Amino acid sequence: MSTPAISQEMLSYFNKLSESEQKTFLEILKTFFQNRKEDELSQSVEDYSKELEDASKEIESGDFVMHEDVLKYFNKGK
């Protein structure tokens, strides 16, 4: 379901609520956003793209660990 469709459906349900129910629902939404931690907010496309570019540069420069090496490291004591 696309974002406009979701918004339209939410609005449709919201409009079916009584005034007191709408006020209660609005307070719930406000509380939801007030309690959201800053790190839970969506990352911007630009920031995500920058992280991908940085990671690619690290890999190209040889700054990585092979999966097999990680498994060997963690299985040493077994």
C-alpha positions in Angstrom: 0.0 0.0 0.0 1.5 3.3 -1.0 1.9 6.2 1.4 -0.9 8.4 -0.1 -3.2 5.3 0.1 -2.3 4.8 3.8 -2.8 8.4 4.6 -6.2 8.4 2.9 -7.2 5.2 4.8 -6.1 6.7 8.1 -8.0 9.9 7.4 -11.1 7.9 6.5 -11.0 6.0 9.8 -10.1 9.2 11.8 -13.1 11.0 10.3 -15.4 8.2 11.6 -14.4 8.8 15.2 -16.3 11.0 17.5 -14.7 14.3 18.5 -13.6 13.0 21.9 -12.1 9.9 20.2 -10.3 12.1 17.7 -8.8 14.1 20.6 -7.7 10.9 22.4 -6.2 9.5 19.2 -4.4 12.8 18.6 -2.9 12.7 22.1 -1.8 9.1 21.5 0.0 10.2 18.3 1.6 13.1 20.1 2.9 10.9 22.9 4.2 8.4 20.3 6.3 11.1 18.6 7.4 12.7 21.9 8.7 9.4 23.2 10.5 8.4 20.0 14.2 8.4 20.5 16.3 10.6 18.2 18.2 7.6 16.8 15.0 5.9 15.8 14.2 8.6 13.3 14.6 7.8 9.7 18.0 8.3 8.2 18.2 10.6 5.3 18.9 9.2 1.8 22.0 11.4 1.6 23.4 10.1 4.9 22.7 6.5 3.9 24.3 7.1 0.5 27.4 8.6 2.2 27.7 5.6 4.5 27.5 3.2 1.5 30.2 5.3 -0.3 32.5 5.2 2.7 32.0 1.5 3.2 32.8 0.9 -0.5 36.0 2.9 -0.2 37.1 0.9 2.9 36.5 -2.4 1.0 38.4 -1.2 -2.0 41.3 -0.2 0.2 41.4 -3.7 1.7 40.0 -2.6 5.1 37.7 -5.6 5.7 37.5 -9.0 7.4 36.5 -12.1 5.5 33.5 -14.0 6.9 35.6 -17.2 7.2 38.1 -15.3 9.3 35.4 -14.1 11.7 34.1 -17.6 12.0 37.6 -18.9 12.8 38.1 -16.2 15.4 34.9 -17.0 17.2 35.3 -20.7 17.0 38.8 -20.8 18.5 37.8 -21.8 22.0 35.4 -24.6 21.0 
